[in-house]
């Protein structure tokens, strides 16, 4: 009887150890995949943040969530990293998700989606590129995903990998611009009031420095701050 108990215990222990090793290996793989993904795409996310004033942490956090760190089928076969639906010409998989020629094309289309849908476009005027929590809530409320857990899942990814630290790059650039008094390049959707708020100045001061007769702006226009 003692022998039988010992054998059963050893068998159970072996199964527990095997299961634990599988979990550890899976966890390590997930972290490694996410780390590699961040390293590969953080520069692109930061550049888009500088161009469109959307947090880099939001761009990467949503991409990691929707593409399983670039390992999902739609990411591998369609270059779709944001779960955006649309046409594709893939012969490898049948999918309702949109196909792209490159990953960078997918990133650009994500920004375009946010800019062109009224439920998301107002976020650009409402929140800064450092307010990632409000961006997550706004995108979730705007109907980006049906799951009630989506917002908390994206926030968990941002916190787990410290993605919000990347948003500070934008703050540093804006601070340096304010201190050096350098020019600002107008982006699509910019307004004088929003630019004035971000640079801690007034519409009147910007108009005076740039000899502006009206508040109309156009993308690519250089403003002295």
C-alpha positions, 0 to 999 in steps of 0.5 A: 500500500505504501508503494502504491501511494508513493507511485501515485504521488510521483505520477501526480507530481510529474504531471504537475511539474510538466504542466508548470513547465508548459505554463512557464514556457508559454509565458516566456514565449509571450513576453519574448514575442511582445518584447521583440514586437515593441523593439521592431515597431516602437520607432514607427509608433513614436513617429506617428505620435509626433505627426498626429499627437496620438500616444505611441503607447496606444498605437503599440498597445492596440497593435500588440493586443489585436495582432497577438504581438504580430503572431496572429494569422491576419498579422502574418498573412495580411499584415493587419495589426489592428483588427480592421475589417475590409477586403483582401486578396490573400490566397493563404487564408479566408478572412473578413479582415483587411489586407495590406502590402506592409505592416507600416501600411496597416499602422497608417490605416489605423491612424486614418480610421481614427481620424475619419470616423466621427466617434474617434476623430474628436479624441485628437482635439480632446486629449494630448499624446500623453493622456493614454488612459483617456485615449483608451477609454475614448477609443473603446467607447467609440466602438472599436471593439465589442468586448467589455474587457477590451479597454482594460486589456489594452491598458494592462498591456501598456502597463505591463511593458511600460509603453507609456514611457514612450509617450514622454518622447512627445512631451520632451519634444514639445518642451524643447520647442517651447524653450527654444522657440522653434517652429511648429509644422501644422498637421491635418486637423490642427486648429490655432486654439489647439496649437496654442493650448499645447504650446502654452500660448494664445491664439493672438500671440501665434497670429501676431508672430506669424502675421496671420490675418485669419485662423485658417491653417493648412497642413505643412504650414510652418508657425513660429511659436 
